[in-house]
C-alpha cells in the first residue's frame, strides 16, 4: 500500500479524499467519526493525518446510548486543512466543485471509496450476472454530475447516476467497475480489501 505524503500535492489529495468521505466540518477544521469496528482503518487515517500535519491527532472513544462503540479522530488545524475546508464548505454548506475535485489524487480517491463506496452482485434467474459499484454521495443530481464529469475527463472512468434516499449517487457496471477497482487497489488498506474484491464471497454495503 503506497501512500506518499512528502509533497503538498499528495497531502492535499489525501485530505480532499478524507473530507469528501467520512470527514465532518468542525469550525475551520474537520473530524472523523465512525464505529469502533473500523478501528484498524481509523488508526491508519490517524497515522496519515499525523504525517501530514506533523502533530498528534486526538482520539476519543465512547459508547452511544444504544451501546454502539464509537471512535472520533480530531486532527490539529494546519493552513492546508483550513483552506480545503473553506473550499468545500462554501457559505457553510458542503458544495462539490470541479476546483475541489481537482485536488484529488489516486490515494484520495481510494480513501473516498473506502469511506463511501459499496458493491453488490445483481442476480438473474438466481445466478450472479454482474457487479455493481456505488459511490454513495447522496447529493443532488447537479452535484453528482460534476463528479461524473470529473472522473470521465481526468481519469477516464464512466460513472452513471442512480436515485437513492430521494437524492442521487454514482453507479458503475461490471467492466468499468473492475477497471476502477484495479485503479484504487494499490491504495486500499488491508482491513478494507473486501470493498475491492470482485468475488461473491464478501460484499460491502454503505
FENBELFEN-V976636 format. One record per backbone hydrogen bond with DSSP energy under -1.0 kcal/mol. CO is the residue of the C=O (numbers start at 1). NH is the residue of the N-H. If there is no record, write none. Layout:
CO NH
CO NH
//
This chain:
7 11
8 12
9 13
10 14
11 15
12 16
13 17
14 18
15 19
16 20
17 21
18 23
24 31
26 29
29 26
31 24
32 73
34 71
35 38
36 39
38 42
39 43
40 44
41 45
42 46
43 47
44 48
45 49
46 50
47 51
48 52
49 53
50 54
58 74
60 72
62 70
64 67
68 64
69 36
70 62
71 34
72 60
73 32
74 58
78 82
79 83
80 84
81 85
82 86
83 87
84 88
85 89
88 95
89 92
90 93
97 101
98 102
100 103
101 104
105 109
106 110
107 111
108 112
109 113
110 114
111 115
112 116
113 117
116 136
118 134
120 132
122 129
124 127
127 124
132 120
133 172
134 118
135 137
135 170
139 168
140 144
141 145
142 146
143 147
144 148
145 149
146 150
147 151
148 152
149 153
150 154
151 155
151 157
160 171
162 169
164 167
167 164
168 139
169 162
170 135
171 160
172 133
173 177
174 178
175 179
176 180
177 181
178 182
179 183
180 184
181 185
184 187
185 188
186 2
189 192
190 193
192 195
193 196
204 119
//
